[in-house]
Amino acid sequence: MPDTDATVTPARRMDCAAVAREVFEIEAAGILGLIHHLDGAFTAAVEAMLGTRGRVIVCGMGKSGIIGKKLAATLASTGTPAFFMHPGEAFHGDLGMVTPADTFIALSNSGETEELVKLLPFLRDNGNRIVALTGNARSTLARHANLHLSVRVAREACPLQLAPTASTTAALAMGDALAVALMRARDFQPGDFARFHPGGSLGRRLLHTVREEMRGDHLPFVPPDADTDAVLTAVTAGGLGIALVSPDRSRAEGIITDGDLRRALQTHREAFFRQTARDLMTPDPVRIGADSNMQTAIELMAKHHITLLVVVDDGGVVGVVQK
């Protein structure tokens, strides 16, 4: 078994932070270098993808394939129908998914990836528009594509110049640039994004109403003259960290939060248990209509630096909604 101390330099013996800084600098330089490679091909590629009657098919092998999967996912979620195709699977039947109306994006740093190059005859014969992202403008892939976008970097961050590092970062950035340009061209809005992300927080904010998100049952109401024990019981039993102060359970004269209780205890000390709900409450709590959307509710909570709103409908309290 090899002597670990003799074959591996322990992290404590080198400046790891210095290595990280060097990697960041190399990869940042690689991305900034793309600016100088931009030409009319980028605009043409965006226009080709924008005008695609079919879908955008992204293809790459190895690390380029991983970047390609991310690009396809970003395109699909931002208004450009797209999917990733593994080049090996493509050569063994998945080319049947490719229609003449599709635009094909091929990623390969060398531009000579065999699995991709073997697809070129089919794609040209099928009438597909091919956009190649490579680090070599003279490569087979670049020369046979309709459009070539250079993702060439001066060097990899890998000290052996073997592992794709800066080159994959550059390809990722170029893919993001294409996706963002397409978003701008489509005037893609937050509401459009939410349609493709209904399960995410943005979907909740933009697609759901307050009524759909509020809690409307077993609200913790207390009358204004309730003593501190009753207030504590309501706050605990309600599970919301609040009690609503109302004489008739239809409107909220005030709200008492667990923070209000802590502050009152610090202020009044022994006299704390002689307070009533009216003494403890914050009057006139912030309200929102039940049919407002959650985006409005979240913005209102942020504006007032609170995490809960009283929900009203026809003037009466019907629930509470939390951030």
DODRENVEX-157103 format. One line per field, with one value per residue (C-alpha): residue number from 1; x, y, z. Coordinates in steps of 0.05 Angstrom, whole numbers, plus 5000, padded with zeros to 4 digits. Layout:
BEGIN
k	(NUM, ...)
x	(X, ...)
y	(Y, ...)
z	(Z, ...)
//
This chain:
BEGIN
k	(1, 2, 3, 4, 5, 6, 7, 8, 9, 10, 11, 12, 13, 14, 15, 16, 17, 18, 19, 20, 21, 22, 23, 24, 25, 26, 27, 28, 29, 30, 31, 32, 33, 34, 35, 36, 37, 38, 39, 40, 41, 42, 43, 44, 45, 46, 47, 48, 49, 50, 51, 52, 53, 54, 55, 56, 57, 58, 59, 60, 61, 62, 63, 64, 65, 66, 67, 68, 69, 70, 71, 72, 73, 74, 75, 76, 77, 78, 79, 80, 81, 82, 83, 84, 85, 86, 87, 88, 89, 90, 91, 92, 93, 94, 95, 96, 97, 98, 99, 100, 101, 102, 103, 104, 105, 106, 107, 108, 109, 110, 111, 112, 113, 114, 115, 116, 117, 118, 119, 120, 121, 122, 123, 124, 125, 126, 127, 128, 129, 130, 131, 132, 133, 134, 135, 136, 137, 138, 139, 140, 141, 142, 143, 144, 145, 146, 147, 148, 149, 150, 151, 152, 153, 154, 155, 156, 157, 158, 159, 160, 161, 162, 163, 164, 165, 166, 167, 168, 169, 170, 171, 172, 173, 174, 175, 176, 177, 178, 179, 180, 181, 182, 183, 184, 185, 186, 187, 188, 189, 190, 191, 192, 193, 194, 195, 196, 197, 198, 199, 200, 201, 202, 203, 204, 205, 206, 207, 208, 209, 210, 211, 212, 213, 214, 215, 216, 217, 218, 219, 220, 221, 222, 223, 224, 225, 226, 227, 228, 229, 230, 231, 232, 233, 234, 235, 236, 237, 238, 239, 240, 241, 242, 243, 244, 245, 246, 247, 248, 249, 250, 251, 252, 253, 254, 255, 256, 257, 258, 259, 260, 261, 262, 263, 264, 265, 266, 267, 268, 269, 270, 271, 272, 273, 274, 275, 276, 277, 278, 279, 280, 281, 282, 283, 284, 285, 286, 287, 288, 289, 290, 291, 292, 293, 294, 295, 296, 297, 298, 299, 300, 301, 302, 303, 304, 305, 306, 307, 308, 309, 310, 311, 312, 313, 314, 315, 316, 317, 318, 319, 320, 321, 322, 323)
x	(5000, 5030, 5054, 4999, 5045, 5095, 5046, 4994, 5006, 4960, 4916, 4947, 5014, 4989, 4950, 4882, 4853, 4907, 4889, 4816, 4833, 4875, 4817, 4768, 4815, 4827, 4754, 4732, 4784, 4756, 4686, 4708, 4748, 4683, 4666, 4721, 4695, 4624, 4605, 4544, 4539, 4511, 4454, 4441, 4439, 4388, 4346, 4350, 4327, 4273, 4247, 4250, 4184, 4203, 4247, 4318, 4357, 4421, 4474, 4542, 4586, 4618, 4627, 4600, 4538, 4528, 4532, 4485, 4433, 4434, 4426, 4367, 4334, 4344, 4316, 4255, 4239, 4246, 4200, 4242, 4219, 4283, 4310, 4377, 4398, 4456, 4498, 4511, 4437, 4423, 4467, 4429, 4358, 4343, 4354, 4282, 4264, 4295, 4249, 4271, 4239, 4287, 4350, 4409, 4460, 4524, 4574, 4646, 4708, 4752, 4700, 4723, 4681, 4669, 4599, 4577, 4615, 4581, 4513, 4531, 4512, 4443, 4431, 4452, 4410, 4351, 4354, 4369, 4403, 4465, 4495, 4563, 4595, 4669, 4737, 4766, 4739, 4777, 4748, 4703, 4642, 4654, 4666, 4604, 4556, 4512, 4535, 4595, 4600, 4670, 4677, 4753, 4792, 4866, 4876, 4841, 4841, 4864, 4940, 4949, 4909, 4869, 4804, 4752, 4745, 4749, 4724, 4661, 4649, 4655, 4606, 4558, 4563, 4551, 4490, 4463, 4476, 4434, 4378, 4376, 4377, 4318, 4281, 4291, 4269, 4206, 4192, 4189, 4156, 4153, 4083, 4108, 4163, 4113, 4071, 4131, 4146, 4078, 4108, 4161, 4158, 4150, 4091, 4060, 4070, 4043, 3992, 3959, 3910, 3912, 3848, 3883, 3942, 3909, 3890, 3816, 3797, 3805, 3832, 3857, 3809, 3807, 3760, 3792, 3783, 3814, 3867, 3939, 3927, 3872, 3917, 3975, 3928, 3901, 3970, 3995, 3933, 3928, 3997, 4008, 4045, 3990, 3922, 3870, 3834, 3760, 3696, 3655, 3704, 3685, 3735, 3804, 3814, 3885, 3936, 3981, 4044, 4089, 4140, 4090, 4083, 4158, 4166, 4108, 4138, 4204, 4169, 4116, 4151, 4105, 4049, 4049, 3993, 3949, 3948, 3888, 3888, 3873, 3935, 3979, 3954, 3980, 3918, 3892, 3933, 3953, 3899, 3894, 3835, 3824, 3826, 3892, 3951, 4007, 4057, 4018, 4014, 4089, 4105, 4058, 4091, 4160, 4138, 4113, 4169, 4119, 4108, 4032, 3971, 3899, 3856, 3788, 3729, 3670, 3700, 3702, 3762, 3764, 3836, 3909, 3965, 4039, 4101)
y	(5000, 5068, 5115, 5169, 5222, 5209, 5210, 5261, 5333, 5345, 5405, 5436, 5438, 5483, 5547, 5520, 5590, 5610, 5551, 5571, 5643, 5619, 5575, 5633, 5679, 5630, 5613, 5686, 5703, 5647, 5676, 5747, 5723, 5701, 5774, 5780, 5718, 5745, 5759, 5756, 5681, 5692, 5736, 5687, 5629, 5666, 5681, 5608, 5583, 5636, 5616, 5541, 5510, 5447, 5442, 5457, 5392, 5398, 5344, 5333, 5278, 5272, 5338, 5376, 5332, 5354, 5426, 5410, 5381, 5445, 5487, 5445, 5451, 5526, 5535, 5492, 5530, 5598, 5590, 5553, 5480, 5439, 5372, 5338, 5280, 5234, 5226, 5153, 5138, 5183, 5140, 5078, 5099, 5164, 5203, 5184, 5240, 5292, 5325, 5371, 5429, 5422, 5463, 5421, 5449, 5409, 5420, 5395, 5432, 5398, 5397, 5327, 5285, 5222, 5210, 5279, 5280, 5215, 5250, 5305, 5267, 5251, 5322, 5354, 5305, 5316, 5391, 5410, 5475, 5459, 5507, 5484, 5508, 5489, 5514, 5501, 5540, 5494, 5430, 5382, 5402, 5476, 5471, 5429, 5468, 5523, 5568, 5564, 5598, 5599, 5578, 5576, 5590, 5605, 5549, 5503, 5513, 5441, 5443, 5384, 5419, 5355, 5360, 5405, 5464, 5533, 5506, 5477, 5542, 5580, 5534, 5542, 5617, 5617, 5573, 5621, 5679, 5644, 5630, 5701, 5731, 5686, 5708, 5781, 5768, 5732, 5785, 5727, 5751, 5725, 5700, 5659, 5630, 5612, 5572, 5526, 5524, 5515, 5475, 5525, 5587, 5633, 5591, 5598, 5672, 5687, 5633, 5623, 5670, 5686, 5647, 5584, 5593, 5621, 5584, 5596, 5544, 5546, 5617, 5638, 5694, 5726, 5781, 5849, 5838, 5769, 5761, 5741, 5668, 5665, 5700, 5651, 5592, 5619, 5633, 5563, 5526, 5564, 5541, 5606, 5645, 5697, 5713, 5757, 5806, 5812, 5823, 5780, 5737, 5773, 5830, 5840, 5901, 5879, 5824, 5795, 5758, 5715, 5772, 5820, 5774, 5769, 5844, 5855, 5807, 5844, 5911, 5894, 5838, 5821, 5862, 5821, 5775, 5834, 5857, 5846, 5829, 5902, 5922, 5872, 5878, 5917, 5953, 5953, 5895, 5895, 5864, 5835, 5813, 5739, 5742, 5779, 5738, 5714, 5759, 5819, 5788, 5774, 5845, 5873, 5831, 5854, 5927, 5923, 5876, 5823, 5749, 5744, 5781, 5782, 5760, 5794, 5783, 5831, 5865, 5803, 5762, 5696, 5674, 5690, 5679, 5671, 5683)
z	(5000, 4981, 5034, 5036, 5064, 5008, 4950, 4970, 4991, 5050, 5042, 5104, 5069, 5012, 5008, 4986, 4983, 4934, 4890, 4892, 4873, 4815, 4790, 4796, 4758, 4702, 4693, 4698, 4645, 4601, 4605, 4593, 4533, 4500, 4490, 4438, 4401, 4393, 4321, 4276, 4287, 4357, 4332, 4275, 4325, 4368, 4307, 4284, 4351, 4356, 4288, 4299, 4281, 4319, 4380, 4399, 4409, 4450, 4443, 4476, 4503, 4572, 4609, 4548, 4553, 4625, 4604, 4547, 4595, 4634, 4571, 4547, 4615, 4617, 4547, 4562, 4626, 4593, 4533, 4482, 4473, 4480, 4502, 4510, 4466, 4483, 4420, 4431, 4438, 4378, 4334, 4357, 4343, 4379, 4314, 4301, 4350, 4304, 4254, 4198, 4235, 4294, 4308, 4332, 4381, 4387, 4444, 4438, 4462, 4411, 4357, 4339, 4387, 4346, 4371, 4349, 4283, 4262, 4267, 4217, 4153, 4180, 4205, 4139, 4099, 4146, 4134, 4206, 4223, 4264, 4315, 4341, 4406, 4403, 4423, 4354, 4294, 4246, 4275, 4236, 4276, 4268, 4193, 4179, 4224, 4196, 4253, 4298, 4367, 4395, 4467, 4463, 4527, 4534, 4585, 4632, 4707, 4714, 4727, 4679, 4625, 4619, 4659, 4627, 4675, 4644, 4578, 4608, 4646, 4581, 4546, 4604, 4599, 4524, 4534, 4586, 4538, 4485, 4534, 4561, 4491, 4473, 4536, 4517, 4446, 4469, 4523, 4572, 4636, 4708, 4695, 4637, 4680, 4734, 4683, 4674, 4749, 4782, 4839, 4857, 4901, 4841, 4817, 4885, 4886, 4816, 4803, 4871, 4905, 4979, 4988, 4962, 5010, 5072, 5135, 5148, 5201, 5276, 5277, 5346, 5365, 5434, 5459, 5475, 5550, 5551, 5605, 5591, 5607, 5553, 5503, 5516, 5509, 5442, 5414, 5434, 5410, 5344, 5321, 5283, 5336, 5339, 5369, 5334, 5378, 5360, 5399, 5352, 5312, 5247, 5248, 5276, 5320, 5334, 5331, 5384, 5363, 5406, 5397, 5428, 5487, 5498, 5494, 5542, 5592, 5590, 5598, 5651, 5689, 5749, 5719, 5655, 5678, 5694, 5621, 5575, 5501, 5486, 5525, 5488, 5417, 5358, 5333, 5262, 5233, 5160, 5117, 5047, 5004, 4996, 4920, 4916, 4889, 4933, 4900, 4926, 4995, 4998, 4975, 5028, 5083, 5060, 5060, 5132, 5156, 5178, 5163, 5168, 5141, 5162, 5103, 5093, 5047, 5045, 5106, 5150, 5172, 5134, 5148, 5156, 5106, 5121, 5081)
//
